[in-house]
Amino acid sequence: MRWRYNETVLAACTLAFLATMAARLVISPVVPQITDSFGVSNAVIGLALTGMWMAYFLAQFPSGVLADRYGERRIILVAVGGTAIASALLAFAPLFPLFVLFVAALGFVAGLHYSVATSLLTRTYDEIGAAIGVHNSGGPLAGLVVPPLAAWIGVRYGWRAAIAVGTVVAVPIFLLFARAVRPIEPQRPDQPMAERFELEPLVELLGRPKIAFTVALAVLGDFVWQAVASFLPTFLVAYRGQSATTASLVFGGYFLVQGITGVGVGAASDRYGREVATAGCMLFAVTGIAVLLAVPGLPAVAGAVVLLGIGLGWGGALLPRFMDHLSAAERSAGFGLVRTVYGFVGALGSVVTGTLADLFGWGVSFGFLAALLALVFVALAANRAFSLGY
């Protein structure tokens, strides 16, 4: 089979997503070292990580507007190059306030990538569920390799060296993307950018019932995803009694499962419908958390991680639902807008989970996450049963 240029675009976008995700994921395995180094609590480090994820999602809407004006290729290059720079600054942060500032900057520049890349792939492919599933696998692939590596480097050389891995990963991918992906014509090069930020059209888009319903589901799903990405290794150490090395390997396994199954989740949404595939993901994830909380033994942890990895790969099923309800002209900025809204609220998952863990323990905090996913399943089932059309 001959390699086609659209496959080059997909591969380059996936690697760019890997780079921006790797820089964020190197933090989780060394959270205990960071809290010890700066003398802060789980709630405080959770607040810093929430700031990173909020900044990440705040960048989604303006990134779409910028892509419409200047082209997707340029914005993705800014995202990957900015990730390399921000990771380096974070690794050398001498004080915790500067750490918080640089982690927010990392979130913002990394956030320029996803909506723009998704829009580019939507312009490139017809079966967008499968393409988005492949693209989403860049995150799990980063999660497979980077957390165990960061944990090992953190133990041997300290947390600063572990965080610098983000720069090491991003630089070659920046160069590869610049060489492999051709410039692309922007969709709205002459429209004044101020018009894109007018309030009334934004409110109208978010107020459409199908968009609003999907945003609500994505808020809850992303809340849980952020919490798990921030605290799963810490949960495994504190609640399950795993070593830091084992916890990081399990964390990597979680992302490996997402990487393997993410394409299948997207393909299932193309074939069986977004609603059915998303509901199935919720069932897998709730079961996975329940096993983590209640079933002892390492085999139970392994099984739970498989279930959780499949379930929290819901993006390949739910996110194409937005594209289904946006016109071609709306997709860059429109998808960026909904990403900003649901992701900004969902980013509270880190601080809320860390605070619940400090106050009530890790069992309560992860049980709360399972309840939120169960609520998504119920909402989807009710929508289907009563034919509400959302």
Secondary structure, 3 states (H helix, E strand, C coil): CCCCHHHHHHHHHHHHHHHHHHHHHCCHHHHHHHHHHHCCCHHHHHHHHHHHHHHHHHCHHHHHHHHHHHCHHHHHHHHHHHHHHHHHHHHCCCCHHHHHHHHHHHHHHHHCCHHHHHHHHHHHCCCHHHHHHHHHCHHHHHHHHHHHHHHHHHHHHCHHHHHCHHHHHHHHHHHHHHHHCCCCCCCCCCCCHHHHCCHHHHHHHHHCHHHHHHHHHHHHHHHHHHHHHHHHHHHHHHCCCCCHHHHHHHHHHHHHHHHHHHHHHHHHHHHHCHHHHHHHHHHHHHHHHHHHHHCCCHHHHHHHHHHHHHHCCCHHHHHHHHHHCCCHHHHHHHHHHHHHHHHHHHCHHHHHHHHHHHHHCHHHHHHHHHHHHHHHHHHHHHHHHCCCCC
